[in-house]
Amino acid sequence: MPIRIVFMGSPEFAMPSLQALADRGQANLVGVVTQPDRPAGRGRQLTPPPVKTLAQQLNIPVIQPERLREKAAMQQLHAWAPELIVVAAYGQILRPAVLDLPVHGCVNVHASLLPRWRGASPIVAAILHGDAEAGVTIMRMDPGMDTGPMLSKRSIPIQPDDTAASLGDKLSLLGAELLVETLPGYLDGSLQAQPQPEEGVTLAPLLEKSAGVLDFNETAEQLERKVRAYNPWPVASLPWKGGPLRVLRSRVAAGSGAAGRRVILDGLPAVVTSQGALVLEQVQPSGKKPMSGRDFLQGARDWASA
């Protein structure tokens, strides 16, 4: 008999794991729990989370509680009677009443090499801190924040041009692959979860939108990492003519002068930092589409003199 599984996840990162479970003949996906539809885009239209859209395509029942502890949500979970709950970037903390419900507990696809980068923003944190590699850990969840014992992990190198978006795409596929490789041994008891080491614990807290505003008292290297780490959200930016100038791609160059001074280097807009200069290769002015730094300068003749 296929094992009864409830899947919990919300963003695009979770979709490959849901699809991989659906493709496995040994799994009976009895339900999906995801976040409520939220306003998105310029029109602020109500938009379903990507996992909901996929679940509907797979004909899997979906619930979207504002809080998982709501009575109706808990009643539905009990009615589904899962033997295992699989979680991938769901976005809510699971209480003991949920963690203890399935006989095989709750297994999480976490986008870091635990115990490094526990928390809500592990991919961003890995890029921000200049890590050489990132990865995925399959773990059995406990009441703590990503503190549960580990079943498996796998790493990949972080490329110099990786953004949170590109690295997240790679890790979502890696996580799905590792999940379906790990579950058979976990379920038959041949794979035992191992406690996380006490050394090497770091935290990756939830991002605030304000984090994207660049501070040129930092070094160009730090700011270049922020540009990549904050793409696609909250997106790095600096003030320009009453609105934010979003920085979508950048590089480090030699530069000197007062931190925050705007200059032109190799025909591109740049800003001097506490160490070096940040060259803006692709930007998005407020209310406009993304454009190259060269195209931006065509309409910003006063960039270096303002």
N, C-alpha and C positions, 0 to 999 in steps of 0.2 A: 504493500500500500504506500503510495506517495505521501510524504510527510506534509502536514498542514502548516503552511507558512503565511504569516502576515508580514507585509513589507511596509516600512515607514521611511519616507524620503520626500524631498520637495524639489530641489533645483536640478539642472541638467546633469550635474555630477552624479546624481543617483540613478539616472536612467539606464546606463549600461548594466548596473547591478540588477535592476528589476528585469530588464530584458534577458539577461543571462539566466536568472532563476526561471523565467517563463519558458526558456528554451530547454530547460532540464526536465526530462521525463519523470525524475524521481520527486519533483516538487509539485505540490498542489497549492497554488496561490489562492487563498480563500478571501483575501481582502487587502486593500491598500489604505494606509493612513497618510494624509499629506496636509499641508497648510491650506488655509482658506484662500480663495481667489483674492487678489489684491489689485488696486489701481496701478497701472503702469503706462509708460510712454507719455508723449506730450498731451494726448487726449485724456489721460488718466482713466482709460477704459479698464473695466474689471477683467483681469487676466488670470487664467488658471495656472497653477504651478506646472512645470513640464512633466512631472511624474503623474499628475492627474490625467493629462492628455494621453500619455502612453498607456496608463492603466485602462482608460476607456477604450483605446484601440485594441487592447488585449482582452477586453470584456471581463475585467476584474472589478468587483464592487469597490467603491471608494467612499471614505468618509473624510470630512475636513473640519474637525473640531477646532475652535479657537484655542481651547485648552484641552489637553488629552484627558485631564481628570474629570471633565464634564460627565454627568451621569449617563447621558445618551451614548457618549463615546465608549465609556467603560462597558456599558451593556452590550454594545455591538462587538467589542473585543471578546467578551465572554461568549457571545453567540457564535462567533467565528471559531472559537476553541482552538487557537493555534498551538501547535507543538513546538514551534520556533518562531521568533520574531527577528527579522533582519532589518537593520537600520543603516541608512546611508544619508547623512546630511539632512536629517529630518527637521531640525531647528527648534526642538523642544526637549527639555530634560525629562527623562522617563523616571517615574516614581516607582518605589518598590512594588506597589500593587500591579504594575505592568511588568516589571522585570521578573517577578516571581510567577507570572501567569503561565507561560509555556513550560513544559517539562524540560525542554532543552535551553531555556532561558532566552536571552536576547543577544544577538551577535551584531557587532558594529563594523562597518567599513570606514576606517578613519584615515584621512589623507595626511598621515605623517608617520615617521619612524619612531613610534613611542619608545620611551617616555618623552622624547623631544616633541615639543609643540602639541601639548594637550590644549583643547579649547576650540573655539569657534572659527578661528582664522589660520589654520596651520599652513596652508599654501602661501598665503600672503607673508606670514612670518618667516618661512624658509627663504623666500626671495629677499625680503627686507634685510635679513641678517647675513646674507651672502653665503648661505649653505651651499656646499658642493653637490649635495644630493638631496632628493626628496623621496617619498615613498608612501606605501600604504600598509597599515597594520589591520589585520582581522583580529578582533578581540571579543571576549565575552564581557558584557556590560555589567557594572555594579553601580551602586548609588552615587559614586563619585564622578567627577568630570574627567572622563577618559582614563580612569585609573584601573580598570579591570584587567584581568590576566589575558595574555596574548596567545593567539593560536598560530599566527603566521605573519610574516612581513616580507616586503619586497621593495627594493630601491631602484631608482633611475637617476642619472646625472641631471642636474639643472643646467640647461644651456645658457650661454651668455645673453641670448635674446629672448629667453622665456619670460612671458608675462604670467600673471595669475590665471588668465584665461587659457593660454596654451598649455601651461603646466597642469592646470586643472583637468583639461581634456585628456591629457596623457594618463594622469592618475586615476581618472574615472574608469578608463578602459583597463588599466592595471588592476584596480580594485575589483572590478567585475570578474576578471580572469582568476584572481587569487581567491575570491570568495567561493566560486564553484569548485576550485581545486581543494579548498580547505574543508568545506562542509561534510563530504563523505566521511573523512577520518574523524572529524569532531562528533558526528552523529553516531558512528558505530563504536566510539570509545577508544579507537586506536591512536587518536591525536589528543594529547592532554594540554590544557591551557597552562602557560607558564607565567608566574607573577612578573610584573614589570620591575626592572631594577630600580633601586632607590636613587642611584646616581644618574645625573643627566636629565633630570626633569626640568622642562621649560614650559611656559604658558603662552598661549596665543589668544588673547582676549578678543571679544567681539569688536569689530571695527566701527568707528564713528565717522560720519561723513566729513567732519572737519579735519580728519587726518590727512586728506588729500592736499591741503594747502601747503605749498612748498615753503620752507624756511631756508633762505640762502646763507644763513650763518652755519649751516651744515656743509659738508664737503660735497663736491660734484659727484663723487662715487656713491655717497649715501643717497643723494637725490635721484640719481639715475636708477638705483634699485627701487626707490619709491615709485617712480614713473612706471616701472614694470609690475611692481607688486600691487599697485592700485588700479591696474587695468584688468577688468572692466569696471570696478567700483572700489572706492568712490571717485576715482580718476584724479590724478595729480593736476594741480592748477596753480596759477598765480594771478594776481589782480592785473587787469588791463582795461583801461578806459571804461570804468564803471561796471565791469562784469568780469567773470572768471575766464581766463585763457587756459583751456585744457591742454595738457601736454600728454600726447599719446605715444610718442617715441622720442628718445633722446640719446645723447652719448656724452662722454666725458672728454674734455679737451683742456689744454693748458690755458691758463688765463690768470690775470692778476688785477688788483684794484679793490675798490670797496665792495663788500658783499652786497649783492642785489643790483649792482650796476648792469644795465642792459647794453650789450655790445653786438656787433656782427662779426662772425667768424666763418670764413670759407663760404660767404654768401648766405649764411643762415643766422637766424636770431639766436642769441645766447645770453646767458646771465652769469655774471661772476659770482662765485661762491667763496666760502672761507678757505677753500683749497681747490683750485682749478675752476673751470667754467663748465656750465651745463649747456650743451648745444641742443636746440629744439628742432628736431628733424620732422616731426609731424605734430600739428596743433589743431585745436578746434576753438575758434573765437565764439563768444556767446551768441547764440541764435544762428550760427552758421554750420556748415558741414565740415568734416575733417579736411585738412589741406596740408600740403607740404610746407615746411618752414620757408622755402623760397617763395612760394605763392603767397604766403602770409605777409612777407615783407613788401610785396607789390602794393598792398593796401595799408601798410604800416611804415611809411617812409620815415616817421619820427621815432621809430623803435629805439635807436641808439642815442637820440638827442633829447627825448622827452624826460 
